[in-house]
Every structure is written in structure tokens, then in C-alpha cells.
Amino acid sequence: MNQKLSAVVLTTLTTICFFLSGCSVSNKNGVSNPPVSSPSHTASPEPVTLLCAGNESGYYTVEEYNGVNIVTYIDYTTLTQLPLCNRPECTHSDSSCTAYALIENMEVPVLAFLENQLVIIQTAPTEASPSKIVTCQMDGSNPNTLCELDPSTTLRSEMYTDTKNLYVLASTVQSNTPVMELLQINLQDGSITTLYTFPENAEAQLVSGFEHKLGLSLAYEDNSTNEVMYALELYNIDSQAMEDPLVNVPFDTEDGFALFGNVLIHVEGQDASSNVTFSNLSTGNVITWTPSTLAQEINMSNSQITIFGLWDDWYRVQFFDSNTGNIVDYHINPSTGEAIPMTLYYENQQNVVLVLAQTGDKILVRAAWDMQQSGGDITSLHPVYALMTRDDYLHSNPNYQYITGLDT
């Protein structure tokens, strides 16, 4: 990848956040040989959803504990977070401990709860083992390696599932050339299918999933013009092909695009005077929201806007004035016209209280970071978890039900 594209991709994928898009890629680049095996295509009748590390009862996390990483479980009923270990005397510091052994020697593990089992994905190879997927019982017992990937393969952390398969982007090396692929991994037998191979020098990201479709963003260089492009398109799991692109524009376009669930969002110019359209790709319904009225009311008419998805028809819109550095956030519902001030921050408005998972009418959030220092050095840094109702979050009511357990 040339230096110009590398710099652009780094900026896009790490700082623009929700306005990531995918590119127009000819189907002739098509399906390549999978890195492990090539079974028959086995799509699930279930819709594609974002991979989640919990269910209605609790949530799994990876935490630093006494200098090592372990798997923990947050119990929504007891409001406790404990190591995934049933030995009261355990120090959780060596392979005799389930919470430690499950991710021992793993690089950037991703956890998921699927079909009443815990799934652990090692996303990057180490000297000890390649990228791999391990399944086990909900209490961490009976771990089994479902599959191992090629030693050169690294998996992206954004993953989607239809309960039977895992969909993930993989970076690998073939004939000394870096290659990016879209993989389907069967969660029953561990077989791996390469669904799509992206062109050389393209940088992709999975940004959405709905029905039997995956939303992909891509930054790539147009070989005919040497121009860096910015686009968004859908991979159809049933037809095993890319659909016509939703967006395919020069990277330096003033407009912003995003895909949240099955809704394509278009910000015309990315500033507060722009119109924002929300196009439902399933129903064809289109709603236009004009932020200028709200921006005038809050004295942010000269600001840029960024939109983040929440749930249902709710979004967070952030107004940022580059001249003053002021930031104002609102929760909006374009369908109803509601706009509610958002003030759930910590660390002097540097961080928004982050939604991690949903359970009924409640959500699990990271409400803050618990940081311990000694002599100016950070000695420990742990997330502070809490449950709250979705309504309290929308109205910025800090009615937290704090999770206790680790170091409390």
C-alpha cells in the first residue's frame, strides 16, 4: 500500500469513527481459495447481527488482574464481576486457573456468547499459536479449539454472526503479497470459507449487518486516476456476491456517509447547516433531518456534526466547533423529531459513557475508568461498569447500578 493511501486509511479507520464507508469492487476479484478449507456455503436462516459478549443474564470481559489478563463474568442479577473461575482459593495468575488459561498467550482476544457457549477468538498470531477460535461451556469448562488459521493471518476485531457462522475480515499474506479477505467460519465444525478477496492496496472494515447482508467500508486507490476513493457497499450472503455500491466517492468529498444497521446515513457537508438523510434499506423509507434549527438554539451554528448509532431509531449527534473547541451532544430520533441533551461524560467531557450491551430495557455501560496512580505513574486502570435503563441513558440521568467484584 503506498504512503498516501496508508495515511488516508489510518485517518479514516481510527478517527472518523462512524463515517466509515465501503468501496465499489468488481466481482471479478471474486472468491479466492480459503486459507484452511472450502466447504459448501452454509448460511443460517437467522439475520446477521454484531457479535456480542453477553446475553440477557450477563456479560464476559477480558480484564487486567494483578498484572495478567483474565476472563471475567458480569452477572446482571447480583451486579457483580468475578473471574471466570470456581476456585475460591485461586490467585488467577497461572494456567491452573480457568479465567487465566482460556486466554493464555493470546493476542487481542475477542469474546462472544453464542448458542449457550462462550467463544474466544484469538485475533492475532503469537509465537505460541496462530490466530484461532476456542469454544467452551459458559463457566469456561471443556475448552476446545474449533479452528486455527494460517500463521500469517490476523483477524479484525469487528465481527458479525448469524448464530451458525462467524463473519470477519482477515489480513494474510499470499505469495509475499498482503491480502485482505472476508471469511465465513462455521461455528459447528470450524470450516473456513473465503467469501471475498479485496483488491490489492484496499483497506476494508465491517461496519454493519442486517438480514443476510454485511455492510463493508473500503478505502482504495483508483488505478486509472490514482485517486483515493471512499465507498460503502453490501455483501449478500445468500447470493455470495457484492451488491451495487451504496456509495462510491472521492475520499476528500465534503459529504459524510455511514451505515448503522439497515439505515444508510448521508450528511450533506458534515456541518450544522447540512441536511441529514436516514434511508432504511429494508423498507425504502427516507427521513430528512435538518440540524440547523437545533444548532442555532444551542449556539453551535458554525460546528461540524458527527452521528453515532444507538438503538432502534435513536442516534447521538455531536456538534463540534473547531474555532472554540466546544462540544455539545444530543440524542435525536429523526422519526419523531425528538432531541434530548446528552450530558453523560466523564474525565471533563473527554469520554462519553459507552454502551456495551443491552438486556431488556436496560443497558450495560462503561461509566468511567478507575485509575490508581503512584508518583505520577499509573499503577492500575480498570473500567467501571454499571447497568442503567435505556430511558435514563437517553435523558442523561446518571442512575447507575454499579457492578462490583474485582478490586472492590
Solvent accessible surface area in square Angstrom, and as a share of the most:
residue,aa,sasa,rsa
1,M,95,0.42
2,N,63,0.32
3,Q,162,0.72
4,K,119,0.51
5,L,0,0.00
6,S,45,0.29
7,A,61,0.47
8,V,27,0.16
9,V,9,0.05
10,L,117,0.58
11,T,69,0.40
12,T,4,0.02
13,L,39,0.19
14,T,89,0.52
15,T,95,0.55
16,I,55,0.28
17,C,70,0.42
18,F,37,0.16
19,F,5,0.02
20,L,13,0.06
21,S,3,0.02
22,G,0,0.00
23,C,1,0.01
24,S,40,0.26
25,V,14,0.08
26,S,55,0.35
27,N,83,0.43
28,K,179,0.76
29,N,59,0.30
30,G,17,0.16
31,V,91,0.53
32,S,35,0.22
33,N,129,0.66
34,P,24,0.15
35,P,44,0.28
36,V,79,0.46
37,S,45,0.29
38,S,79,0.51
39,P,49,0.31
40,S,92,0.59
41,H,54,0.24
42,T,63,0.37
43,A,40,0.31
44,S,5,0.03
45,P,116,0.73
46,E,82,0.37
47,P,68,0.43
48,V,3,0.02
49,T,74,0.43
50,L,111,0.55
51,L,22,0.11
52,C,53,0.32
53,A,11,0.09
54,G,12,0.11
55,N,35,0.18
56,E,125,0.56
57,S,53,0.34
58,G,0,0.00
59,Y,29,0.11
60,Y,7,0.02
61,T,10,0.06
62,V,48,0.28
63,E,10,0.05
64,E,68,0.31
65,Y,40,0.15
66,N,116,0.60
67,G,64,0.61
68,V,39,0.22
69,N,82,0.42
70,I,0,0.00
71,V,0,0.00
72,T,0,0.00
73,Y,49,0.19
74,I,0,0.00
75,D,42,0.22
76,Y,21,0.08
77,T,123,0.72
78,T,82,0.48
79,L,43,0.21
80,T,37,0.21
81,Q,12,0.05
82,L,99,0.49
83,P,19,0.12
84,L,16,0.08
85,C,31,0.19
86,N,139,0.71
87,R,84,0.31
88,P,137,0.86
89,E,122,0.55
90,C,16,0.10
91,T,91,0.53
92,H,21,0.09
93,S,51,0.33
94,D,70,0.36
95,S,66,0.43
96,S,73,0.47
97,C,1,0.00
98,T,45,0.26
99,A,0,0.00
100,Y,43,0.16
101,A,44,0.34
102,L,11,0.06
103,I,9,0.05
104,E,65,0.29
105,N,98,0.50
106,M,26,0.12
107,E,83,0.37
108,V,93,0.53
109,P,29,0.18
110,V,29,0.17
111,L,15,0.07
112,A,0,0.00
113,F,28,0.12
114,L,15,0.08
115,E,95,0.43
116,N,110,0.56
117,Q,45,0.20
118,L,0,0.00
119,V,1,0.00
120,I,0,0.00
121,I,0,0.00
122,Q,0,0.00
123,T,3,0.02
124,A,20,0.15
125,P,44,0.28
126,T,39,0.23
127,E,189,0.85
128,A,68,0.53
129,S,21,0.13
130,P,28,0.18
131,S,0,0.00
132,K,36,0.15
133,I,0,0.00
134,V,12,0.07
135,T,12,0.07
136,C,4,0.03
137,Q,88,0.39
138,M,80,0.36
139,D,88,0.46
140,G,1,0.01
141,S,44,0.28
142,N,109,0.56
143,P,85,0.53
144,N,86,0.44
145,T,65,0.38
146,L,26,0.13
147,C,13,0.08
148,E,87,0.39
149,L,6,0.03
150,D,54,0.28
151,P,101,0.64
152,S,45,0.29
153,T,1,0.01
154,T,54,0.31
155,L,6,0.03
156,R,54,0.20
157,S,63,0.41
158,E,46,0.21
159,M,2,0.01
160,Y,15,0.06
161,T,4,0.02
162,D,2,0.01
163,T,39,0.23
164,K,79,0.33
165,N,0,0.00
166,L,1,0.00
167,Y,0,0.00
168,V,0,0.00
169,L,1,0.00
170,A,1,0.00
171,S,39,0.25
172,T,8,0.05
173,V,76,0.44
174,Q,71,0.32
175,S,110,0.71
176,N,145,0.74
177,T,47,0.28
178,P,101,0.63
179,V,26,0.15
180,M,15,0.07
181,E,1,0.00
182,L,0,0.00
183,L,0,0.00
184,Q,6,0.03
185,I,0,0.00
186,N,20,0.10
187,L,8,0.04
188,Q,109,0.48
189,D,96,0.50
190,G,6,0.05
191,S,18,0.12
192,I,0,0.00
193,T,14,0.08
194,T,0,0.00
195,L,2,0.01
196,Y,5,0.02
197,T,20,0.12
198,F,9,0.04
199,P,44,0.28
200,E,126,0.57
201,N,54,0.28
202,A,9,0.07
203,E,28,0.13
204,A,0,0.00
205,Q,23,0.10
206,L,3,0.02
207,V,34,0.19
208,S,2,0.01
209,G,13,0.13
210,F,17,0.07
211,E,79,0.35
212,H,43,0.19
213,K,44,0.19
214,L,0,0.00
215,G,0,0.00
216,L,2,0.01
217,S,2,0.01
218,L,6,0.03
219,A,3,0.02
220,Y,29,0.11
221,E,34,0.15
222,D,40,0.21
223,N,141,0.73
224,S,99,0.64
225,T,84,0.49
226,N,99,0.51
227,E,69,0.31
228,V,7,0.04
229,M,21,0.09
230,Y,12,0.05
231,A,0,0.00
232,L,0,0.00
233,E,3,0.02
234,L,6,0.03
235,Y,0,0.00
236,N,27,0.14
237,I,2,0.01
238,D,85,0.44
239,S,73,0.47
240,Q,74,0.33
241,A,31,0.24
242,M,14,0.06
243,E,57,0.26
244,D,123,0.64
245,P,58,0.37
246,L,56,0.28
247,V,10,0.06
248,N,65,0.33
249,V,34,0.20
250,P,52,0.32
251,F,45,0.19
252,D,118,0.61
253,T,42,0.25
254,E,138,0.62
255,D,38,0.20
256,G,0,0.00
257,F,20,0.08
258,A,0,0.00
259,L,5,0.02
260,F,54,0.23
261,G,29,0.28
262,N,39,0.20
263,V,21,0.12
264,L,26,0.13
265,I,0,0.00
266,H,47,0.21
267,V,0,0.00
268,E,76,0.34
269,G,23,0.22
270,Q,53,0.24
271,D,53,0.28
272,A,1,0.01
273,S,85,0.55
274,S,7,0.05
275,N,59,0.30
276,V,0,0.00
277,T,26,0.15
278,F,10,0.04
279,S,25,0.16
280,N,38,0.19
281,L,59,0.29
282,S,54,0.35
283,T,102,0.60
284,G,57,0.55
285,N,85,0.44
286,V,86,0.50
287,I,45,0.23
288,T,80,0.47
289,W,35,0.12
290,T,64,0.37
291,P,0,0.00
292,S,31,0.20
293,T,86,0.50
294,L,19,0.10
295,A,0,0.00
296,Q,126,0.56
297,E,130,0.58
298,I,37,0.19
299,N,135,0.69
300,M,7,0.03
301,S,57,0.37
302,N,123,0.63
303,S,1,0.01
304,Q,103,0.46
305,I,3,0.01
306,T,35,0.21
307,I,0,0.00
308,F,37,0.15
309,G,21,0.21
310,L,29,0.14
311,W,14,0.05
312,D,103,0.53
313,D,65,0.34
314,W,29,0.10
315,Y,6,0.02
316,R,26,0.10
317,V,0,0.00
318,Q,38,0.17
319,F,0,0.00
320,F,76,0.32
321,D,14,0.07
322,S,80,0.52
323,N,132,0.68
324,T,88,0.51
325,G,43,0.41
326,N,80,0.41
327,I,56,0.28
328,V,42,0.24
329,D,2,0.01
330,Y,24,0.09
331,H,0,0.00
332,I,1,0.00
333,N,11,0.06
334,P,16,0.10
335,S,60,0.39
336,T,87,0.51
337,G,55,0.53
338,E,80,0.36
339,A,44,0.34
340,I,25,0.13
341,P,71,0.45
342,M,3,0.01
343,T,90,0.52
344,L,8,0.04
345,Y,51,0.19
346,Y,23,0.09
347,E,84,0.38
348,N,140,0.72
349,Q,74,0.33
350,Q,137,0.61
351,N,44,0.22
352,V,30,0.17
353,V,2,0.01
354,L,78,0.39
355,V,40,0.23
356,L,51,0.26
357,A,10,0.08
358,Q,83,0.37
359,T,23,0.13
360,G,70,0.67
361,D,94,0.49
362,K,62,0.26
363,I,0,0.00
364,L,0,0.00
365,V,0,0.00
366,R,50,0.18
367,A,8,0.06
368,A,29,0.22
369,W,81,0.28
370,D,61,0.32
371,M,90,0.40
372,Q,92,0.41
373,Q,107,0.48
374,S,68,0.44
375,G,87,0.83
376,G,64,0.62
377,D,98,0.51
378,I,96,0.49
379,T,87,0.50
380,S,28,0.18
381,L,80,0.40
382,H,32,0.14
383,P,23,0.14
384,V,39,0.23
385,Y,18,0.07
386,A,0,0.00
387,L,5,0.03
388,M,2,0.01
389,T,41,0.24
390,R,64,0.23
391,D,85,0.44
392,D,23,0.12
393,Y,4,0.02
394,L,13,0.07
395,H,84,0.37
396,S,15,0.10
397,N,57,0.29
398,P,88,0.55
399,N,90,0.46
400,Y,45,0.17
401,Q,72,0.32
402,Y,116,0.44
403,I,17,0.09
404,T,69,0.40
405,G,26,0.25
406,L,24,0.12
407,D,98,0.51
408,T,124,0.72
